[in-house]
Amino acid sequence: MSNTIWAVDGSFFAQRLSGIQRYSIELLAALDRIIPPGFVEIVTPPGVETPHYTNIKVVSFGTHRGGVWQQLDYPRYLRQRGAGGLATCNVIPLFGFRGIAVVHDVCYRARPDFYTDPRGRLSAAWHCLQYRRIAKRAERIITVSEFSKSEITKYYGVPASKMDVVYNAWQQMQRIAPDESIFARHPQLKPGQYYFSMANLLKNKNFPWVLRAAGAKPDAVFAIAGGGSLAAEAERLGLADLPNVLYLGYVSDGAAKALMAHCKAFLFPTLYEGFGIPPLEAAACGAPQIIVSDTPCMREVYGPCAAYIDLTANPGDVDDVTPATAPTAALLEKYSWDKSAERLLQILEK
């Protein structure tokens, strides 16, 4: 076991939960089960709540919050403690960081065309600065797929020997009880007879493809979950008059699990991902089929267990896919937080 004490940037516990925060939470929970006490600490801004850990110590430190805490208080703790840093959410302190950083993807660098409004351009500038800084300062980089690893090399010249892949997983879905009442609230949803997707307005998620698919298959119901102005975006695209599209709005985790379990297929027409966890979660919930975009990342992650959309040749045709040749159950054997935590522990021990 390495003599280094690892101090995790725990500011993500105060952030809105997305895939990046989920990765951090689940990976640390699994890591806690296999490490000795005193090897890993989680450092948080004041007043941040965290789960209970057996072997990981949680330390509240500093006076700031948010990004200011990450840039000032967290590196100060690393210096005072003499600890190695473990930053799991794409961001490190610009100065004073020594340790390991997780880069989930480099979409901001690879696809600047996704970020054209003022807020998007500002976010892209900040993240690209972070990617450059991580490439220069981090002692090792962890990412979530071989595809993402190759992208980091492509855009930032980081040698493959300096990077490790620690995959996402799905076991968090086991803790969620399905909420079947969603079907009583939406009686037009018949088990096994609707396509389900979870959407937002981020351009890489490719929400318009689902609308075009619904337009091409008017006899099928397309249920779309997600907050924001999806219906308004459909109107802007001239695709609002689709009677077979059902906007569910924000749904609970339990409702999402029930919708995944009983759908005809789960749709994930993404244009760019570092991993792309929703289809894996859908498979874990019992979705009989997952249909994903035919990209190198999706091919790596889902292999023969998914059906693939050719986004260029047949946009919007949900039937014209390369079919899966293996059951989705095979995915559940491949990925687990316990396996990922064991891999992370090996990296930390080096």
C-alpha positions in Angstrom: 0.0 0.0 0.0 1.3 3.5 -0.9 2.2 5.8 1.9 0.5 8.7 0.1 -2.7 10.0 1.7 -5.2 10.8 -1.0 -7.5 13.8 -0.5 -10.6 13.9 -2.8 -12.1 17.2 -3.9 -15.6 16.6 -2.4 -17.2 19.8 -3.6 -19.3 17.8 -6.1 -21.5 16.7 -3.2 -22.9 20.3 -3.3 -23.5 20.2 -7.0 -26.6 19.2 -9.0 -26.5 15.4 -9.6 -25.5 14.4 -13.2 -23.5 11.6 -14.6 -20.2 13.0 -13.5 -21.3 13.4 -9.9 -22.9 10.0 -9.9 -19.6 8.5 -11.0 -17.8 10.1 -8.1 -20.4 9.1 -5.5 -20.6 5.5 -6.6 -16.9 5.0 -7.1 -16.0 6.3 -3.7 -18.7 4.2 -2.0 -17.3 1.1 -3.6 -13.7 2.2 -2.8 -14.6 2.7 0.9 -15.4 -1.1 1.1 -11.9 -2.2 0.1 -9.4 0.3 1.5 -7.8 0.6 5.0 -8.6 3.6 7.2 -6.4 6.6 6.7 -5.7 6.0 3.0 -8.4 8.3 1.4 -10.0 11.4 2.7 -12.8 13.5 1.2 -12.4 17.2 1.7 -15.5 19.4 1.4 -16.5 23.0 1.7 -18.2 23.9 5.0 -21.8 22.7 5.5 -21.7 20.1 2.7 -23.4 16.8 3.5 -21.9 13.5 2.4 -22.8 9.8 2.8 -21.5 7.8 5.8 -18.2 6.0 5.2 -16.5 3.3 7.1 -12.9 3.8 6.0 -12.9 7.1 4.2 -12.5 10.2 6.5 -14.6 13.3 5.6 -13.0 16.6 6.4 -14.8 20.0 6.2 -12.2 22.7 5.4 -11.9 26.3 4.4 -14.3 29.2 4.2 -15.4 29.4 0.6 -17.8 27.5 -1.6 -18.1 26.3 -5.2 -15.4 27.1 -7.7 -13.6 29.5 -5.3 -13.3 26.7 -2.8 -11.9 24.4 -5.5 -9.3 27.0 -6.5 -8.2 28.3 -3.1 -9.2 26.1 -0.2 -8.7 22.7 -1.7 -5.1 23.2 -2.8 -4.4 24.8 0.6 -5.6 21.7 2.3 -3.4 19.5 0.0 -0.3 21.6 0.9 -1.1 21.5 4.7 -1.9 17.8 4.7 0.9 16.8 2.3 -1.7 14.8 0.5 -2.1 13.8 -3.1 -5.1 15.2 -4.8 -7.9 13.2 -6.4 -10.2 15.4 -8.5 -13.0 13.3 -10.1 -15.1 15.9 -11.9 -13.0 17.4 -14.8 -11.7 20.3 -12.7 -8.5 20.8 -10.7 -7.0 23.9 -9.0 -5.1 25.9 -11.6 -2.2 26.2 -9.1 -1.0 23.9 -6.3 -2.4 20.6 -7.5 -0.4 17.4 -7.3 -2.1 14.1 -8.0 -4.7 12.4 -10.2 -7.5 14.0 -12.2 -10.5 12.4 -13.9 -11.5 13.7 -17.3 -14.8 12.3 -18.4 -14.6 13.6 -21.9 -13.3 16.5 -23.9 -16.5 17.4 -25.7 -15.9 21.1 -25.2 -12.7 20.8 -27.2 -13.8 18.2 -29.8 -17.1 19.7 -30.6 -17.0 23.5 -30.2 -20.0 23.7 -32.6 -22.2 22.5 -29.7 -21.4 25.6 -27.7 -22.3 28.7 -29.7 -24.3 30.9 -27.3 -22.4 33.2 -24.9 -22.9 31.0 -21.9 -21.8 27.9 -23.9 -18.7 29.7 -25.2 -17.7 30.8 -21.7 -18.2 27.3 -20.4 -16.2 25.8 -23.3 -13.3 28.3 -22.6 -13.2 27.4 -18.9 -13.3 23.6 -19.6 -10.7 23.8 -22.3 -8.4 25.7 -19.9 -9.0 22.9 -17.4 -8.2 20.2 -20.0 -4.9 21.9 -20.8 -4.0 22.4 -17.2 -4.8 18.8 -16.3 -2.8 17.5 -19.2 0.2 19.6 -17.9 -0.2 19.3 -14.2 -1.8 16.0 -13.3 0.5 13.1 -12.4 -2.0 10.7 -13.9 -5.3 11.1 -15.8 -8.2 8.7 -15.4 -10.9 8.6 -18.0 -14.0 6.5 -18.6 -13.4 4.8 -21.9 -10.7 4.0 -24.3 -12.4 6.4 -26.8 -12.1 9.3 -24.3 -8.5 8.3 -23.7 -7.7 8.5 -27.4 -9.4 11.9 -27.6 -7.3 13.3 -24.8 -4.2 12.1 -26.6 -5.5 13.5 -29.9 -6.3 17.0 -28.6 -3.8 17.4 -25.7 -0.9 15.2 -26.6 -1.1 13.2 -23.3 0.7 9.8 -23.8 -1.5 6.7 -23.3 1.0 5.5 -20.7 0.0 8.4 -18.4 -3.7 7.5 -18.5 -6.0 4.8 -17.1 -9.5 3.8 -17.9 -12.0 3.3 -15.0 -15.5 2.6 -16.4 -18.9 3.7 -15.2 -21.4 1.1 -13.9 -25.0 0.6 -13.1 -25.6 -0.9 -9.6 -27.1 2.3 -8.3 -30.3 1.3 -10.2 -30.7 -1.6 -7.8 -31.5 0.8 -5.0 -34.4 2.4 -6.8 -37.9 1.1 -6.5 -39.9 1.3 -9.8 -42.8 3.7 -9.7 -45.5 2.0 -11.8 -48.0 4.8 -11.1 -46.5 6.7 -14.1 -48.7 4.4 -16.3 -51.9 5.4 -14.5 -51.0 9.1 -15.1 -50.3 8.4 -18.8 -52.7 5.7 -19.9 -51.5 6.1 -23.6 -48.3 4.3 -22.5 -48.9 0.6 -23.0 -46.1 -1.8 -21.7 -43.9 -2.9 -24.6 -45.4 -0.6 -27.1 -43.6 2.7 -26.7 -40.1 4.0 -27.3 -38.5 5.8 -24.4 -35.8 8.4 -24.2 -34.4 10.9 -21.7 -33.6 14.3 -23.3 -32.3 17.7 -22.7 -31.3 20.6 -24.9 -27.6 19.9 -24.9 -26.7 19.5 -28.6 -24.7 16.3 -28.1 -27.8 14.5 -26.8 -29.4 15.0 -30.3 -33.0 15.5 -29.1 -34.2 16.4 -32.6 -33.4 12.9 -33.8 -36.1 11.4 -31.6 -38.6 13.8 -33.0 -37.7 12.9 -36.5 -38.0 9.2 -35.6 -41.5 9.9 -34.2 -42.4 11.6 -37.4 -41.2 8.7 -39.5 -43.2 6.2 -37.4 -46.6 7.8 -36.6 -48.1 4.5 -35.4 -45.7 4.2 -32.4 -45.7 6.2 -29.2 -42.5 8.1 -28.3 -42.2 9.0 -24.6 -39.7 11.7 -23.7 -38.6 12.5 -20.2 -36.7 15.6 -19.3 -37.0 19.1 -17.9 -36.5 22.4 -19.7 -38.2 23.5 -22.8 -38.3 20.4 -24.9 -41.7 21.2 -26.3 -40.7 24.7 -27.1 -37.6 23.4 -28.9 -39.7 21.1 -30.9 -41.8 24.0 -32.0 -38.7 26.0 -32.9 -37.6 23.0 -35.1 -41.0 22.8 -36.8 -41.6 19.4 -35.2 -44.3 20.3 -32.6 -47.3 18.7 -34.3 -46.5 15.1 -33.6 -49.5 13.5 -31.8 -47.5 10.4 -31.0 -44.9 12.2 -28.9 -45.6 12.4 -25.2 -43.6 14.9 -23.2 -43.4 13.6 -19.6 -41.4 16.5 -18.1 -39.1 15.7 -15.2 -39.7 12.2 -13.9 -38.5 10.6 -10.6 -35.9 7.9 -10.6 -38.6 5.4 -9.8 -40.7 6.5 -12.7 -37.7 6.4 -15.0 -36.9 2.8 -13.9 -40.5 1.7 -14.6 -40.4 3.4 -18.0 -37.1 1.7 -18.9 -38.4 -1.7 -17.8 -41.5 -1.6 -19.9 -40.5 0.2 -23.0 -40.2 -1.4 -26.4 -36.7 0.1 -26.7 -34.6 2.8 -25.0 -33.3 5.4 -27.5 -29.9 7.2 -27.1 -29.0 9.0 -30.3 -26.0 10.8 -28.9 -23.5 12.7 -31.0 -20.7 12.7 -28.5 -20.0 10.9 -25.2 -17.1 9.9 -23.0 -19.1 6.8 -21.9 -22.9 7.3 -22.2 -24.4 5.7 -19.1 -28.2 6.0 -19.7 -28.5 2.9 -22.0 -26.5 0.9 -19.4 -29.0 2.0 -16.7 -31.9 1.1 -19.0 -30.4 -2.3 -19.5 -30.1 -2.7 -15.8 -33.7 -1.8 -15.4 -34.8 -4.5 -17.9 -35.2 -2.6 -21.1 -35.5 -5.3 -23.8 -33.6 -3.3 -26.4 -31.2 -0.3 -26.3 -30.7 1.6 -29.5 -27.7 3.9 -29.6 -25.8 6.0 -32.2 -23.1 4.2 -34.2 -20.0 6.0 -32.9 -16.7 4.6 -31.7 -17.5 5.3 -28.0 -20.9 3.6 -28.2 -19.3 0.6 -30.0 -16.7 0.3 -27.3 -19.1 0.5 -24.4 -22.1 -1.4 -25.7 -20.5 -3.8 -28.2 -22.9 -6.5 -29.6 -25.5 -5.7 -26.9 -27.0 -2.6 -28.6 -28.7 -1.9 -31.8 -26.9 0.9 -33.8 -28.4 4.0 -35.6 -26.6 5.2 -38.7 -27.2 8.9 -38.0 -26.0 10.0 -41.4 -27.6 7.6 -43.7 -31.1 7.3 -42.2 -31.8 10.1 -39.8 -34.9 9.5 -37.8 -35.6 5.9 -38.9 -35.9 3.9 -35.7 -36.4 0.6 -37.6 -33.3 0.9 -39.8 -30.7 -0.1 -37.3 -27.9 -2.6 -37.1 -29.4 -5.1 -34.7 -27.9 -6.3 -31.4 -26.3 -9.8 -31.5 -26.0 -10.4 -27.8 -28.5 -9.9 -24.9 -28.3 -6.7 -22.8 -27.7 -8.9 -19.8 -24.1 -9.4 -21.0 -23.5 -5.7 -20.3 -24.3 -6.2 -16.6 -21.5 -8.7 -16.3 -18.9 -6.3 -17.8 -19.4 -3.3 -15.6 -19.6 -2.9 -11.9 -18.6 -0.2 -9.4 -16.7 -2.9 -7.4 -14.5 -3.7 -10.4 -14.0 0.0 -11.1 -13.1 0.6 -7.4 -10.5 -2.2 -7.6 -9.0 -0.6 -10.6 -8.9 2.8 -8.9 -7.2 1.3 -5.9 -4.5 -0.2 -8.1 -3.9 3.2 -9.6 -3.7 4.9 -6.1 -1.3 2.3 -4.8 1.1 3.0 -7.6 
